[in-house]
Amino acid sequence: MSGDYYQFVKDDDNFLSVAVADIVGKGIPAAMCMSMIKYAMDSLPEQRREPHAVLASLNHVVEQNVDPSMFITMFYGFYNTGTREFFFASAGHEPGFYYSQAEDSFEELEARGLVLGLSKKTKYNEYVKSIHPGDMIVLLSDGVTECRTKSRFIERDEIVAIIRRNMCLSAQQIVDNVFYELERLQDFELRDDFTLIVMMKF
């Protein structure tokens, strides 16, 4: 019963929505919060193509129903297969990465927004990226970026380097190999919830 949550939704037009969330807390309360988030998302089919609207609606649900001592970060994205655009918004969540094959470079999917539940009046900005064949989107929780050895934290650049070494593989193989490598660097003792999603465009 972890504090991480992720969900994929493919609609009737073959468009894809993806959500990654992290709750500050563990055990049964965190699991119950994530169940509430999933239920709330399932009840918003008409807004799935508008990430800013999804987060605003979920923020209202969390603000009304979650103890003030708990809060939730979340990243929500929508990929339009027709226009090849990825729309996204964030509620204080760990930035993901966007890889451009044309430029052979990684950049952060930076998106600003308050965590869910702080204020019911919060509004969220929406961002967009054009996606081309060979590009890649990487989404994650802070359990990935806050991995640490006995003496130091593992830097985001190191995570990108591990991904880069495995880019010839499938998305699932990349995830498996990154997980194994970070696990190895921590002497096979994970200290936090770990969520990593790799989306590739062919």
Backbone as a chain_set.jsonl record, in Angstrom:
{"seq": "MSGDYYQFVKDDDNFLSVAVADIVGKGIPAAMCMSMIKYAMDSLPEQRREPHAVLASLNHVVEQNVDPSMFITMFYGFYNTGTREFFFASAGHEPGFYYSQAEDSFEELEARGLVLGLSKKTKYNEYVKSIHPGDMIVLLSDGVTECRTKSRFIERDEIVAIIRRNMCLSAQQIVDNVFYELERLQDFELRDDFTLIVMMKF", "coords": {"N": [[0.852, -1.196, 0.0], [1.295, 1.63, -1.162], [2.295, 5.155, -1.484], [2.26, 6.028, -4.054], [0.766, 6.481, -7.294], [-0.507, 5.547, -10.46], [-2.01, 5.847, -13.709], [-3.364, 4.808, -16.817], [-5.394, 5.832, -19.532], [-7.174, 5.028, -22.349], [-9.104, 6.448, -24.812], [-12.159, 6.37, -26.825], [-11.339, 7.361, -29.276], [-8.786, 6.552, -29.493], [-6.99, 8.146, -28.211], [-4.624, 8.981, -25.654], [-4.457, 9.183, -22.152], [-2.542, 9.958, -19.245], [-1.647, 9.577, -15.855], [0.251, 10.449, -12.996], [0.818, 10.227, -9.586], [1.595, 11.246, -6.214], [1.349, 10.744, -2.81], [1.863, 12.384, 0.266], [2.652, 10.439, 2.724], [1.983, 7.126, 4.031], [0.969, 3.653, 4.003], [-2.328, 2.555, 5.058], [-3.922, 5.031, 5.103], [-2.748, 6.483, 2.944], [-3.182, 4.729, 0.821], [-5.974, 4.723, 0.753], [-6.453, 7.377, 0.026], [-5.407, 7.372, -2.558], [-7.173, 5.611, -3.76], [-9.445, 7.173, -3.711], [-8.65, 9.223, -5.457], [-8.434, 7.78, -7.86], [-11.118, 6.988, -8.221], [-12.301, 9.516, -8.481], [-11.045, 10.414, -10.834], [-12.056, 8.58, -12.691], [-14.598, 9.483, -12.878], [-14.554, 11.696, -14.45], [-14.743, 11.761, -17.354], [-15.356, 13.562, -19.425], [-13.526, 15.579, -19.197], [-11.006, 14.633, -19.669], [-9.32, 15.293, -21.756], [-8.31, 17.711, -21.16], [-5.877, 18.663, -19.359], [-5.414, 20.749, -17.401], [-7.984, 21.22, -16.446], [-8.683, 18.752, -15.392], [-6.895, 18.536, -13.2], [-7.759, 20.748, -11.69], [-10.352, 19.941, -10.988], [-9.806, 17.601, -9.503], [-8.327, 18.739, -7.481], [-10.281, 20.147, -6.08], [-11.785, 18.011, -5.068], [-9.888, 16.748, -3.396], [-9.315, 18.818, -1.587], [-11.721, 18.997, -0.252], [-11.995, 16.514, 0.969], [-9.691, 15.326, 2.067], [-7.502, 15.017, 4.836], [-6.076, 17.976, 6.221], [-3.381, 17.73, 6.887], [-2.271, 16.11, 5.024], [-1.127, 15.923, 1.646], [-1.227, 15.908, -1.961], [0.78, 15.342, -4.781], [0.711, 15.682, -8.343], [0.935, 14.695, -11.755], [-0.477, 15.193, -14.885], [-1.181, 14.096, -18.11], [-2.086, 14.358, -21.602], [-2.211, 12.715, -24.638], [-2.6, 13.558, -27.93], [-3.248, 11.712, -30.59], [-3.813, 12.407, -33.175], [-2.899, 15.05, -33.751], [-0.401, 14.74, -32.77], [0.463, 15.815, -30.354], [1.383, 16.489, -26.992], [-0.281, 17.282, -24.212], [-0.056, 18.776, -21.018], [-0.146, 19.096, -17.401], [0.725, 20.111, -14.076], [0.564, 19.413, -10.59], [2.466, 20.408, -8.502], [4.2, 18.275, -8.886], [7.006, 15.998, -9.318], [9.21, 16.924, -11.904], [9.097, 15.451, -15.144], [10.852, 14.003, -17.973], [11.626, 15.021, -21.313], [12.574, 13.604, -24.31], [14.163, 14.494, -27.266], [14.546, 13.155, -30.356], [15.492, 14.299, -32.714], [17.192, 16.325, -31.846], [18.718, 14.91, -30.164], [18.609, 15.105, -27.335], [17.839, 15.593, -23.838], [15.313, 17.182, -21.946], [13.799, 18.866, -19.147], [10.395, 18.234, -18.282], [9.018, 20.699, -17.397], [6.58, 22.042, -15.325], [4.455, 24.239, -13.712], [2.606, 24.438, -10.635], [0.388, 24.363, -7.811], [0.344, 21.912, -5.169], [-2.18, 19.343, -4.836], [-5.067, 20.078, -2.941], [-4.402, 22.224, -1.262], [-5.691, 24.7, -1.68], [-8.967, 25.385, -2.657], [-9.409, 27.128, -4.702], [-7.361, 27.053, -6.485], [-5.822, 27.325, -9.662], [-4.665, 25.756, -12.66], [-1.942, 25.749, -14.917], [-1.619, 24.891, -18.391], [0.441, 22.995, -20.553], [2.212, 22.267, -23.641], [3.685, 19.864, -25.841], [5.115, 19.101, -28.945], [5.231, 15.953, -30.429], [7.452, 13.761, -31.975], [8.374, 11.051, -34.267], [10.472, 8.719, -32.629], [10.87, 10.258, -30.414], [10.608, 10.642, -26.798], [8.878, 10.351, -23.721], [9.305, 10.673, -20.291], [8.017, 9.873, -17.239], [7.794, 10.232, -13.683], [8.086, 9.481, -10.124], [9.041, 11.099, -7.006], [10.402, 9.181, -5.675], [12.134, 8.065, -7.431], [13.908, 10.132, -8.215], [14.965, 10.821, -5.778], [16.535, 8.802, -4.938], [19.194, 7.34, -3.099], [22.574, 6.677, -2.214], [24.731, 5.29, 0.347], [26.179, 7.517, 0.918], [25.351, 9.733, -0.602], [22.905, 11.584, -2.59], [21.42, 10.388, -5.628], [21.936, 11.929, -8.659], [19.776, 13.77, -10.945], [20.829, 13.909, -13.512], [22.291, 11.565, -13.602], [20.299, 9.662, -13.678], [19.198, 10.224, -16.175], [21.412, 9.503, -17.714], [21.478, 6.737, -17.316], [19.07, 6.016, -18.529], [19.674, 6.814, -21.145], [21.677, 4.975, -21.83], [20.158, 2.754, -22.273], [18.441, 3.154, -24.363], [18.063, 1.85, -26.766], [16.387, -0.199, -26.31], [13.096, -1.631, -25.569], [10.274, 0.246, -24.203], [9.387, -0.911, -21.748], [11.601, -2.493, -21.092], [13.519, -0.523, -20.723], [12.501, 0.736, -18.4], [12.68, -1.454, -16.603], [15.473, -1.874, -16.525], [16.469, 0.58, -15.61], [15.29, 0.636, -13.077], [16.557, -1.624, -11.924], [19.255, -0.791, -11.965], [19.25, 1.517, -10.309], [18.372, 0.326, -7.997], [20.543, -1.354, -7.516], [22.568, 0.548, -7.039], [21.754, 1.382, -4.572], [22.342, -0.678, -2.925], [20.419, -2.64, -3.191], [18.225, -1.908, -1.636], [15.469, -0.328, -1.514], [14.263, 2.838, -0.567], [11.996, 4.31, -0.774], [8.735, 4.788, -2.312], [8.448, 3.883, -5.771], [8.026, 4.974, -8.94], [8.076, 4.779, -12.381], [7.621, 5.752, -15.678], [7.81, 5.179, -19.104], [7.273, 6.539, -22.215], [7.162, 6.036, -25.63], [7.51, 7.227, -28.988], [6.959, 5.938, -32.106]], "CA": [[0.0, 0.0, 0.0], [2.247, 2.741, -1.282], [1.736, 6.472, -1.713], [2.343, 6.347, -5.479], [-0.384, 6.069, -8.093], [-0.452, 5.896, -11.878], [-3.149, 5.337, -14.467], [-3.466, 5.084, -18.246], [-6.747, 5.734, -20.063], [-7.269, 5.201, -23.801], [-10.513, 6.69, -25.088], [-12.715, 5.759, -28.04], [-10.607, 7.872, -30.434], [-7.425, 6.046, -29.373], [-6.152, 9.12, -27.533], [-4.105, 8.403, -24.413], [-4.232, 10.016, -20.977], [-1.681, 9.312, -18.251], [-1.558, 10.308, -14.59], [1.178, 9.965, -11.975], [0.593, 11.005, -8.366], [2.329, 10.827, -5.019], [0.781, 11.314, -1.602], [2.762, 12.448, 1.404], [2.095, 9.508, 3.695], [2.087, 5.724, 3.629], [0.045, 2.75, 4.656], [-3.742, 2.548, 4.707], [-4.432, 6.354, 4.711], [-2.278, 6.835, 1.604], [-3.872, 3.862, -0.134], [-7.362, 5.193, 0.645], [-6.425, 8.618, -0.752], [-5.202, 7.028, -3.96], [-8.428, 5.036, -4.249], [-10.336, 8.306, -3.939], [-8.191, 9.889, -6.674], [-8.818, 6.942, -9.0], [-12.565, 7.101, -8.388], [-12.595, 10.859, -8.991], [-10.622, 10.472, -12.24], [-12.983, 7.788, -13.505], [-15.868, 10.212, -12.997], [-14.318, 12.92, -15.218], [-14.392, 11.426, -18.744], [-15.513, 14.699, -20.341], [-12.423, 16.518, -19.019], [-9.722, 13.937, -19.779], [-8.471, 15.909, -22.777], [-7.91, 19.036, -20.673], [-5.13, 18.417, -18.114], [-5.604, 21.773, -16.376], [-9.318, 21.045, -15.88], [-8.635, 17.536, -14.575], [-6.245, 18.849, -11.926], [-8.621, 21.656, -10.937], [-11.444, 19.145, -10.427], [-9.253, 16.732, -8.468], [-7.931, 19.601, -6.367], [-11.492, 20.424, -5.302], [-12.122, 16.772, -4.357], [-8.906, 16.54, -2.327], [-9.479, 19.88, -0.582], [-12.947, 18.734, 0.499], [-12.08, 15.183, 1.563], [-8.446, 14.821, 2.629], [-7.027, 15.718, 6.025], [-5.147, 19.068, 5.854], [-1.984, 17.352, 7.109], [-1.825, 15.319, 3.878], [-1.319, 16.555, 0.345], [-0.939, 15.027, -3.1], [1.325, 15.916, -6.005], [0.198, 14.929, -9.486], [1.211, 15.094, -13.137], [-1.485, 14.623, -15.773], [-0.912, 14.402, -19.508], [-2.996, 13.84, -22.628], [-1.557, 12.653, -25.944], [-3.503, 13.59, -29.074], [-2.588, 10.945, -31.647], [-4.059, 13.057, -34.462], [-1.995, 16.194, -33.916], [0.898, 14.345, -32.193], [0.794, 16.78, -29.308], [1.233, 16.027, -25.617], [-0.708, 18.361, -23.329], [0.186, 18.329, -19.648], [-0.204, 20.042, -16.292], [1.303, 19.518, -12.865], [0.221, 19.931, -9.264], [3.627, 20.276, -7.637], [4.813, 16.95, -9.028], [8.376, 15.899, -9.813], [9.246, 17.066, -13.366], [9.573, 14.338, -15.945], [11.818, 14.341, -19.012], [11.261, 14.869, -22.723], [13.738, 13.347, -25.17], [13.99, 14.808, -28.685], [15.494, 12.401, -31.182], [16.095, 15.195, -33.695], [18.277, 17.06, -31.2], [19.413, 13.954, -29.295], [18.774, 15.796, -26.053], [16.81, 15.507, -22.823], [14.987, 18.399, -21.199], [12.789, 18.612, -18.136], [9.009, 18.606, -18.556], [8.743, 21.616, -16.304], [5.212, 22.571, -15.277], [4.233, 24.807, -12.38], [1.259, 24.318, -10.082], [0.345, 23.985, -6.404], [-0.074, 20.539, -4.87], [-3.619, 19.203, -4.664], [-5.633, 20.144, -1.606], [-4.032, 23.409, -0.477], [-6.729, 25.721, -1.818], [-9.942, 24.973, -3.672], [-9.432, 28.129, -5.769], [-6.153, 26.918, -7.302], [-5.947, 27.083, -11.1], [-3.468, 25.103, -13.175], [-1.536, 26.063, -16.287], [-1.486, 23.745, -19.283], [1.593, 23.107, -21.444], [2.106, 21.349, -24.771], [4.894, 19.471, -26.553], [4.925, 18.343, -30.181], [5.941, 14.683, -30.32], [7.844, 13.235, -33.284], [8.899, 9.684, -34.198], [11.753, 8.587, -31.944], [10.863, 11.026, -29.17], [10.28, 9.857, -25.624], [8.452, 11.061, -22.515], [9.585, 9.909, -19.082], [7.324, 10.385, -16.059], [8.322, 9.541, -12.503], [7.799, 10.028, -8.795], [10.288, 11.517, -6.361], [11.12, 7.99, -5.228], [13.197, 7.83, -8.418], [14.904, 11.218, -8.192], [15.541, 10.943, -4.443], [17.328, 7.618, -4.602], [20.464, 7.733, -2.5], [23.502, 5.672, -1.719], [25.04, 5.531, 1.755], [26.879, 8.786, 1.104], [24.88, 10.862, -1.407], [21.742, 11.389, -3.44], [21.703, 10.147, -7.036], [21.52, 13.131, -9.389], [18.873, 13.576, -12.092], [21.666, 13.652, -14.684], [22.671, 10.15, -13.581], [19.128, 8.914, -14.136], [19.157, 10.419, -17.628], [22.51, 8.716, -18.296], [21.059, 5.329, -17.314], [18.06, 5.895, -19.592], [20.35, 6.933, -22.428], [22.394, 3.726, -22.107], [19.2, 1.689, -22.57], [17.442, 3.672, -25.289], [17.848, 0.94, -27.899], [15.468, -1.231, -25.851], [11.684, -1.242, -25.493], [9.948, 1.092, -23.056], [9.364, -1.716, -20.529], [12.968, -2.893, -20.773], [14.184, 0.663, -20.166], [12.037, 0.86, -17.023], [13.25, -2.547, -15.809], [16.914, -1.693, -16.355], [16.678, 1.741, -14.733], [14.944, 0.184, -11.726], [17.613, -2.51, -11.422], [20.491, -0.034, -11.746], [19.079, 2.348, -9.119], [18.328, -0.618, -6.882], [21.923, -1.79, -7.273], [23.316, 1.649, -6.437], [21.311, 1.502, -3.18], [22.57, -1.986, -2.285], [19.155, -3.387, -3.293], [17.351, -1.509, -0.537], [14.703, 0.855, -1.894], [13.853, 3.57, 0.628], [10.77, 5.067, -1.031], [7.944, 4.295, -3.438], [9.202, 4.061, -7.014], [7.199, 4.903, -10.14], [8.758, 5.251, -13.589], [6.869, 5.471, -16.9], [8.486, 5.594, -20.34], [6.378, 6.537, -23.376], [7.976, 6.231, -26.832], [6.757, 7.45, -30.235], [7.631, 5.341, -33.277]], "C": [[0.881, 1.238, 0.0], [1.515, 4.062, -1.476], [1.843, 6.909, -3.147], [1.124, 5.797, -6.211], [-0.115, 6.422, -9.547], [-1.626, 5.248, -12.596], [-3.038, 5.746, -15.927], [-4.924, 4.948, -18.656], [-6.692, 5.987, -21.565], [-8.748, 5.346, -24.147], [-10.927, 6.091, -26.434], [-12.0, 6.216, -29.309], [-9.134, 7.458, -30.419], [-6.452, 7.096, -28.826], [-5.776, 8.576, -26.157], [-3.93, 9.462, -23.327], [-3.384, 9.238, -19.977], [-1.599, 10.201, -17.015], [-0.53, 9.633, -13.696], [0.99, 10.845, -10.753], [1.376, 10.409, -7.212], [1.706, 11.518, -3.817], [1.822, 11.306, -0.498], [2.128, 11.624, 2.519], [2.189, 8.098, 3.159], [0.994, 4.916, 4.309], [-1.389, 2.925, 4.196], [-4.272, 3.943, 4.352], [-4.009, 6.761, 3.303], [-3.005, 6.011, 0.545], [-5.324, 4.306, -0.328], [-7.448, 6.493, -0.154], [-6.27, 8.32, -2.233], [-6.45, 6.385, -4.562], [-9.438, 6.144, -4.561], [-9.962, 9.037, -5.219], [-8.607, 9.096, -7.905], [-10.319, 7.047, -9.265], [-12.937, 8.456, -8.986], [-12.2, 10.982, -10.463], [-11.588, 9.723, -13.149], [-14.309, 8.509, -13.726], [-15.733, 11.487, -13.825], [-14.011, 12.644, -16.691], [-14.452, 12.61, -19.696], [-14.356, 15.68, -20.243], [-11.053, 15.891, -19.284], [-8.777, 14.563, -20.799], [-8.004, 17.309, -22.375], [-7.192, 18.874, -19.331], [-5.351, 19.463, -17.034], [-6.949, 21.624, -15.682], [-9.38, 19.806, -14.997], [-8.031, 17.841, -13.211], [-7.099, 19.78, -11.075], [-9.762, 20.89, -10.269], [-10.944, 18.248, -9.297], [-8.831, 17.541, -7.244], [-9.136, 19.906, -5.462], [-11.881, 19.197, -4.478], [-11.191, 16.57, -3.167], [-9.103, 17.56, -1.207], [-10.689, 19.61, 0.31], [-12.861, 17.467, 1.347], [-10.822, 14.668, 2.244], [-8.023, 15.67, 3.812], [-5.998, 16.783, 5.641], [-3.678, 18.724, 6.049], [-1.412, 16.541, 5.955], [-2.006, 16.137, 2.61], [-0.805, 15.632, -0.747], [-0.319, 15.836, -4.227], [0.841, 15.065, -7.176], [0.641, 15.554, -10.8], [0.153, 14.414, -13.993], [-1.198, 15.065, -17.202], [-1.911, 13.75, -20.432], [-2.301, 13.885, -23.982], [-2.597, 12.551, -27.051], [-2.799, 12.908, -30.246], [-2.785, 11.567, -33.022], [-3.075, 14.18, -34.736], [-0.577, 15.902, -33.428], [1.389, 15.386, -31.18], [0.512, 16.176, -27.935], [0.929, 17.237, -24.746], [-0.542, 17.9, -21.883], [0.082, 19.474, -18.65], [0.297, 19.328, -15.042], [0.788, 20.22, -11.621], [1.396, 19.635, -8.34], [4.381, 18.975, -7.759], [6.233, 17.042, -9.585], [8.384, 16.022, -11.339], [9.733, 15.792, -14.042], [10.609, 14.819, -16.951], [11.177, 14.181, -20.388], [12.542, 14.681, -23.521], [13.369, 13.646, -26.61], [15.023, 14.037, -29.489], [16.205, 13.315, -32.168], [17.29, 15.939, -33.115], [19.138, 16.166, -30.319], [19.675, 14.568, -27.919], [17.579, 15.55, -25.142], [16.557, 16.895, -22.244], [13.906, 18.058, -20.189], [11.406, 19.039, -18.625], [8.555, 19.485, -17.398], [7.328, 22.16, -16.415], [4.943, 23.027, -13.853], [2.783, 24.636, -11.944], [1.316, 23.871, -8.635], [-0.108, 22.534, -6.234], [-1.582, 20.512, -4.655], [-4.009, 19.35, -3.191], [-5.294, 21.369, -0.787], [-5.113, 24.477, -0.51], [-7.683, 25.313, -2.939], [-10.016, 25.948, -4.839], [-8.234, 28.019, -6.712], [-6.503, 26.651, -8.762], [-4.616, 26.55, -11.615], [-3.201, 25.498, -14.628], [-1.394, 24.78, -17.091], [-0.356, 24.015, -20.281], [1.437, 22.085, -22.568], [3.472, 21.111, -25.398], [4.493, 18.742, -27.831], [5.814, 17.104, -30.119], [6.199, 14.128, -31.717], [8.358, 11.804, -33.149], [10.292, 9.648, -33.571], [11.841, 9.373, -30.655], [10.396, 10.146, -28.008], [9.861, 10.782, -24.483], [8.668, 10.143, -21.324], [8.891, 10.603, -17.91], [7.761, 9.585, -14.84], [7.808, 10.156, -11.219], [9.118, 10.393, -8.135], [11.038, 10.352, -5.727], [12.24, 7.608, -6.176], [14.293, 8.88, -8.268], [15.539, 11.409, -6.814], [16.22, 9.661, -3.988], [18.677, 8.069, -4.038], [21.285, 6.515, -2.101], [23.758, 5.97, -0.244], [25.622, 6.924, 1.978], [26.278, 9.983, 0.364], [23.576, 10.518, -2.115], [22.199, 11.153, -4.876], [21.12, 11.302, -7.836], [20.584, 12.783, -10.558], [19.669, 13.276, -13.359], [22.1, 12.19, -14.754], [21.514, 9.275, -14.049], [18.993, 9.022, -15.645], [20.228, 9.576, -18.305], [22.151, 7.239, -18.351], [20.024, 5.098, -18.409], [18.732, 5.907, -20.96], [21.083, 5.639, -22.8], [21.456, 2.605, -22.549], [18.195, 2.069, -23.652], [17.197, 2.795, -26.517], [16.814, -0.137, -27.564], [14.025, -0.733, -25.88], [11.44, -0.402, -24.248], [9.979, 0.294, -21.756], [10.761, -2.156, -20.121], [13.771, -1.722, -20.203], [13.8, 0.819, -18.693], [12.678, -0.206, -16.137], [14.73, -2.316, -15.517], [17.24, -0.487, -15.472], [16.384, 1.359, -13.288], [16.069, -0.672, -11.143], [18.878, -1.718, -11.094], [20.38, 0.849, -10.496], [18.983, 1.492, -7.861], [19.732, -1.07, -6.505], [22.741, -0.703, -6.588], [22.945, 1.859, -4.964], [21.484, 0.198, -2.407], [21.272, -2.774, -2.161], [18.232, -3.145, -2.1], [16.643, -0.206, -0.909], [14.133, 1.513, -0.653], [12.559, 4.364, 0.426], [10.0, 4.383, -2.152], [8.617, 4.697, -4.739], [8.25, 3.89, -8.186], [7.953, 5.527, -11.303], [7.977, 4.8, -14.81], [7.651, 6.004, -18.086], [7.496, 5.447, -21.481], [7.204, 6.89, -24.604], [7.082, 6.384, -28.045], [7.561, 6.889, -31.408], [7.016, 5.851, -34.567]], "O": [[1.169, 1.812, 1.05], [0.292, 4.099, -1.613], [1.545, 8.064, -3.451], [0.533, 4.795, -5.81], [0.443, 7.48, -9.836], [-2.164, 4.234, -12.15], [-2.668, 6.877, -16.242], [-5.619, 4.048, -18.183], [-6.22, 7.036, -22.005], [-9.555, 4.476, -23.817], [-10.148, 5.398, -27.089], [-12.053, 5.52, -30.322], [-8.335, 7.943, -31.22], [-5.237, 6.952, -28.962], [-6.526, 7.799, -25.566], [-3.326, 10.508, -23.561], [-3.493, 8.016, -19.873], [-1.494, 11.423, -17.12], [-0.446, 8.406, -13.642], [0.999, 12.072, -10.862], [1.763, 9.24, -7.227], [1.554, 12.739, -3.808], [2.572, 10.342, -0.344], [1.183, 12.066, 3.173], [2.444, 7.892, 1.973], [0.202, 5.443, 5.09], [-1.642, 3.385, 3.082], [-5.018, 4.057, 3.38], [-4.808, 7.318, 2.55], [-3.394, 6.533, -0.5], [-5.843, 4.268, -1.444], [-8.391, 6.695, -0.918], [-6.924, 8.944, -3.069], [-6.751, 6.59, -5.738], [-10.183, 6.068, -5.538], [-10.839, 9.431, -5.987], [-9.079, 9.672, -8.885], [-10.739, 7.18, -10.415], [-13.777, 8.54, -9.881], [-12.929, 11.581, -11.253], [-11.899, 10.182, -14.248], [-15.054, 8.184, -14.651], [-16.674, 12.277, -13.903], [-13.087, 13.25, -17.233], [-13.693, 12.67, -20.664], [-14.208, 16.535, -21.115], [-10.035, 16.567, -19.134], [-7.563, 14.381, -20.712], [-7.373, 18.007, -23.168], [-7.828, 18.941, -18.279], [-5.468, 19.112, -15.86], [-7.061, 21.867, -14.481], [-10.056, 19.809, -13.968], [-8.586, 17.454, -12.182], [-7.156, 19.616, -9.857], [-10.101, 21.159, -9.117], [-11.588, 18.146, -8.253], [-8.964, 17.081, -6.11], [-9.017, 19.92, -4.237], [-12.264, 19.329, -3.316], [-11.641, 16.26, -2.064], [-9.062, 17.213, -0.027], [-10.682, 19.954, 1.492], [-13.575, 17.348, 2.343], [-10.883, 13.656, 2.942], [-8.166, 16.893, 3.795], [-5.128, 16.517, 4.812], [-2.812, 19.355, 5.443], [-0.205, 16.304, 5.903], [-2.927, 16.948, 2.51], [-0.047, 14.698, -0.487], [-0.831, 16.895, -4.589], [0.591, 13.87, -7.02], [0.711, 16.776, -10.936], [-0.092, 13.215, -13.856], [-0.998, 16.249, -17.472], [-2.509, 12.726, -20.102], [-1.857, 14.943, -24.428], [-3.371, 11.596, -27.111], [-1.865, 13.464, -30.824], [-2.014, 11.291, -33.941], [-2.49, 14.257, -35.816], [0.337, 16.7, -33.637], [2.558, 15.772, -31.163], [-0.465, 15.451, -27.745], [1.778, 18.11, -24.564], [-0.855, 16.754, -21.56], [0.205, 20.648, -18.999], [0.292, 18.1, -14.967], [0.601, 21.437, -11.595], [1.335, 18.733, -7.504], [5.123, 18.597, -6.852], [6.607, 18.022, -10.229], [7.645, 15.302, -12.011], [10.663, 15.14, -13.569], [11.175, 15.902, -16.805], [10.311, 13.331, -20.599], [13.472, 15.481, -23.429], [12.382, 13.121, -27.124], [16.227, 14.237, -29.327], [17.393, 13.131, -32.435], [18.285, 16.16, -33.805], [20.161, 16.602, -29.79], [20.797, 14.554, -27.412], [16.46, 15.328, -25.604], [17.487, 17.684, -22.076], [13.181, 17.077, -20.352], [11.258, 20.064, -19.29], [7.797, 19.049, -16.531], [6.926, 22.672, -17.46], [5.178, 22.284, -12.9], [1.86, 24.682, -12.758], [2.19, 23.089, -8.26], [-0.851, 22.003, -7.059], [-2.189, 21.533, -4.33], [-3.347, 18.803, -2.308], [-5.851, 21.546, 0.297], [-5.418, 25.09, 0.514], [-7.252, 24.942, -4.031], [-10.622, 25.635, -5.864], [-8.108, 28.814, -7.643], [-7.381, 25.84, -9.057], [-3.562, 26.861, -11.061], [-4.115, 25.57, -15.449], [-1.088, 23.719, -16.546], [-0.218, 25.128, -20.787], [0.636, 21.155, -22.468], [4.304, 22.014, -25.481], [3.629, 17.866, -27.803], [6.998, 17.194, -29.798], [5.286, 14.035, -32.538], [8.736, 11.381, -32.056], [11.172, 10.431, -33.928], [12.777, 9.186, -29.878], [9.861, 9.056, -28.21], [10.425, 11.863, -24.308], [8.265, 8.98, -21.342], [9.148, 11.774, -17.628], [8.065, 8.397, -14.95], [7.177, 11.213, -11.225], [10.187, 10.043, -8.634], [12.178, 10.51, -5.291], [13.181, 6.915, -5.79], [15.475, 8.542, -8.202], [16.556, 12.094, -6.699], [16.451, 9.459, -2.795], [19.225, 9.081, -4.473], [20.754, 5.476, -1.707], [23.078, 6.808, 0.348], [25.568, 7.454, 3.088], [26.637, 11.125, 0.651], [23.19, 9.355, -2.231], [23.242, 11.659, -5.292], [19.938, 11.617, -7.702], [20.599, 11.669, -11.08], [19.235, 12.478, -14.189], [22.257, 11.639, -15.844], [21.721, 8.27, -14.73], [18.709, 8.033, -16.32], [19.98, 8.995, -19.361], [22.481, 6.558, -19.321], [20.09, 4.104, -19.133], [18.396, 5.103, -21.83], [21.102, 5.255, -23.97], [21.901, 1.617, -23.132], [17.197, 1.373, -23.836], [16.213, 2.993, -27.229], [16.412, -0.902, -28.441], [13.763, 0.433, -26.177], [12.281, -0.34, -23.352], [10.535, 0.76, -20.761], [11.076, -2.19, -18.931], [14.599, -1.905, -19.311], [14.666, 1.011, -17.839], [13.162, 0.1, -15.047], [15.188, -2.535, -14.396], [18.18, -0.532, -14.678], [17.137, 1.713, -12.381], [16.482, -0.467, -10.001], [19.504, -1.949, -10.059], [21.323, 0.918, -9.708], [19.454, 1.885, -6.794], [20.071, -1.16, -5.325], [23.512, -0.983, -5.671], [23.717, 2.439, -4.201], [20.857, -0.007, -1.368], [21.045, -3.478, -1.177], [17.554, -4.055, -1.622], [17.155, 0.883, -0.651], [13.582, 0.838, 0.217], [12.082, 5.018, 1.353], [10.529, 3.519, -2.852], [9.28, 5.732, -4.806], [7.723, 2.8, -8.41], [8.413, 6.666, -11.218], [7.697, 3.611, -14.97], [8.102, 7.15, -18.076], [6.942, 4.369, -21.698], [7.873, 7.923, -24.626], [6.026, 5.756, -28.133], [8.689, 7.309, -31.666], [7.448, 5.464, -35.652]]}, "num_chains": 1, "name": "protein.A"}
